[in-house]
């Protein structure tokens, strides 16, 4: 069973020395259940690696149509004109 420690342990803990808070370690199921019940740790679920999206090669190039301007026009100034 994999567990994430809530508290640090100075010294040896299941074959590892100096376990810190937040470390994930492997322990026997019976010991892990007992530690979780006592509040020393939380169980860690074994999840598969997340899938990543892949962009097709032909969609990476974007072309701008000739009738579309490259950038929008600058906004007109509003308000009273400056003193001359």
N, C-alpha and C positions, 0 to 999 in steps of 0.2 A: 504494500500500500504506500502510495506517495502522500506525504504530508508537508504542509507549509507551517513552519514554526512561528508561534506568536511570541515566544520568549527565547532568549539566548541561553545557551548552556555552556558553562565554562568546564573544560575537561573533555573527556571522551563520551560520545553519545552514539551508540550503535555503530561503532567503528570509525566515526568521524570525530576529529578534534576541533573544538571551538566552534560549535554550531551557532550562527547568528540568527537574529530575528529576521524572518522572511525567507530563509533558506529552505529549499525543497529537498527532502531526503527520502530514501526508501527504507521502510521498516516492515517487520512482519505484520500481517493483518490484525492479529489479536492485540499487539502492542499499539498499533496505530489507532484502533478503535478506542482503546483505553485512554490514550493521550488526548484524543479528540473529546471524549466524554469529560475528562478533567479540565479541558479548556487550554491545554498547552499548545494545541495546533489546530489547523483546519485541514480537511481532506482535499486533495488535488485530483481533479478528474483528468483522465488520460484522453485528450481530444485529438483527433487527427489534425494534421497541419492544414491551415486555411488555404483555400484555393485562390489563385491570383488570376485576374483577367488579363487576357492577351489581346492587344490591338492588332488587327490585320495590317499588313504592310501597306496595302494600297490606300488605306484610309488615313495615313499619317500626313499626306500632303494635301493641303487645302488650297484650292485655287479661287481667286476673287474674280467674279464676272467683270467684263470690261465696262458695263454700264453702272456698276456699283463703285462709289468713291472709296478710296483706301481708308480714309478717316472722316468722321463727321465734321461738318463746318463749325467754325468757332461761333459761340453764342454771341448775339448782339448785346451791346452794353445797354443797361437800363438806367433810368434816372436822369437827373439834371446834368447838362453838359458842363464841362470844366470852365472856370473863368479864364478869359483870354489874356 
